[in-house]
């Protein structure tokens, strides 16, 4: 536990400087080459892949590093291993893997490439049957408390809208996406119970599409929900969420009052109707993907790579949140969110990472 605490302190110290210019100590003194293999979806998915890659690109600029990503032809373990091998053969010695689908891949790759460092976001290496979890010294795993950022987004949206109908669109029904959903509903319930809001969430408007890549399906689902009277959709769905955003933008352009809650990164720019115009992104449930990839690169440059560890980022260490600035939320709402966030950090407000938290 002491070792993990030290690692987390190092991680947070780096995070506070994640968007600053790289230190002279690390700059120009490394042969580090950083690669990434994308998960399902594209590098410009406005979500998980893109957020991860933006942190890598920023580190590449700050530290003059060679960076590269490869998109597999499929999403099987063999597909991922092939692209990891291609990066290794090309001389890339730190590889970032975004998503749980890399867990079994890295279970093998950590042994096959012992001189390569790996970062897996939202996962840790394990065998295909889940019987063995093993993380070697050349791998670090990073998890987030998605339920906490989902809670904050749901709470903020409820305070802003006051008496609307909300919906949820998830991609694949996996733990990270489920936790976003469960936390979101808890945040809405908290606002209804303690602040007098009257937000309605019907079970028929709470669903998972099944992929992270079907943009068209996301748009169709959003159209159906908006037609039924939903005003706000929380889309935790990668490319499927892009479809939700597209539908909301189309309807807003025609004068309809509809909104989207973004995920993983601040998706406000993706919701802009025009340059300098309105964005249909009410807020975003964020986990700082770009900061995580950036900080792990910086840790390696400074000789502090937390290999063999699994890091857990949540409100207590400022690992999750919603955007501090968003003109679609009133000052009174952001003030209340800040108060609740402080109570989450102190433990006064607890968000359940399970469905049964919805009934408490």
Secondary structure, DSSP 8 states (H G I E B T S, - for coil): -HHHHHHHHHHHHHHTTTTS---TTTTT----EEEEE--SS-TTSSSHHHHHHHHHHHHHHHTT-EEEEE--SSSSHHHHHHHHHHHHHTT--EEEEESGGGHHHHHHHHHHTTTSEEEEET---B-TTSS-B---TTEEEEEE-HHHHHHHHHHHHHHHHSS-EEEEEESS--HHHHHHHHHHHHHHHHHHHHH----EEEEEEEEE-S-S--HHHHHHHHHHHHHTT--EEEEE-THHHHHHHHHHHHHHHTT---EEEEEES--GGGGBSSTTS-B-EEEEEEE-HHHHHHHHHHHHHTT---TT-EEEE-GGGT-EE--S--TTS-HHHHHHHHHHHHHHHHTSS---SSGGGGG-
